[in-house]
């Protein structure tokens, strides 16, 4: 599970920096594809400390009702994982 979170975090960073494809379009494209898991998490499960955050950040955080999480299982799924990695990640060479 930890590897899935790390992979998704890296994927989110990469996709959000790419002007041609956004994380939103990636999630929409992949959420119904076989092998992917899509879950809506209520913000009550995601508890961030906003004590030191600016007012606009606090307001934004409070306006979010749920977070959509997209996952691709890593264990026993090497072929699909490598395909996604090849198609969606920048090789650090």
C-alpha positions in Angstrom: 0.0 0.0 0.0 2.9 2.3 0.8 4.4 1.8 -2.6 1.0 2.6 -4.3 0.9 5.9 -2.4 4.5 6.8 -3.4 3.8 5.9 -7.0 0.6 8.0 -7.1 2.4 10.9 -5.4 5.2 10.8 -8.0 2.6 10.4 -10.8 0.6 13.4 -9.5 3.7 15.6 -9.4 4.8 14.6 -12.9 1.3 14.9 -14.4 0.6 18.3 -12.7 3.9 19.7 -14.3 3.0 18.5 -17.8 1.1 21.2 -19.7 -0.4 18.7 -22.1 -2.0 16.4 -19.6 -3.4 17.2 -16.2 -3.9 15.0 -13.2 -7.6 15.6 -13.6 -7.6 14.2 -17.2 -5.4 11.3 -16.2 -7.8 10.3 -13.4 -10.8 10.6 -15.7 -9.1 8.5 -18.3 -8.0 5.8 -15.9 -10.7 5.6 -13.3 -12.8 3.1 -15.2 -10.0 1.1 -16.8 -9.5 -2.5 -15.6 -6.8 -2.8 -12.9 -7.2 0.7 -11.5 -8.9 1.4 -8.2 -10.7 4.7 -7.7 -11.9 5.8 -4.2 -13.4 9.0 -3.0 -12.1 9.8 0.5 -14.1 12.2 2.8 -12.0 15.0 4.1 -12.8 13.7 7.6 -10.2 11.0 7.0 -7.6 13.5 5.8 -6.6 15.6 8.8 -4.1 18.3 8.1 -2.8 20.8 10.7 -3.8 24.2 9.3 -3.0 26.2 12.4 -0.1 28.0 10.8 -1.6 28.1 7.3 -2.6 31.4 5.7 -6.4 32.2 5.8 -6.8 31.6 2.1 -5.3 28.1 2.4 -7.5 27.3 5.4 -10.6 28.5 3.5 -9.6 26.3 0.5 -9.0 23.3 2.7 -12.4 23.7 4.4 -14.2 24.0 1.1 -13.0 20.5 -0.1 -15.6 17.8 0.6 -13.8 14.7 -0.8 -10.6 13.7 -2.5 -10.5 11.2 -5.4 -7.6 8.7 -5.1 -6.6 6.6 -8.1 -4.5 3.5 -7.5 -2.8 0.8 -9.6 -2.0 -2.2 -7.5 1.8 -2.9 -7.6 2.0 -6.5 -6.2 1.6 -9.2 -8.9 0.9 -6.5 -11.5 4.4 -5.8 -12.8 3.4 -5.7 -16.5 0.7 -3.1 -16.0 2.8 -1.1 -13.6 5.8 -1.0 -16.0 3.4 0.0 -18.9 2.0 2.9 -16.9 5.5 3.9 -15.7 6.8 3.9 -19.2 3.9 5.9 -20.6 3.5 8.4 -17.8 6.9 9.0 -16.1 10.0 10.9 -17.2 13.1 8.7 -17.1 15.7 10.4 -14.9 18.7 9.9 -17.3 
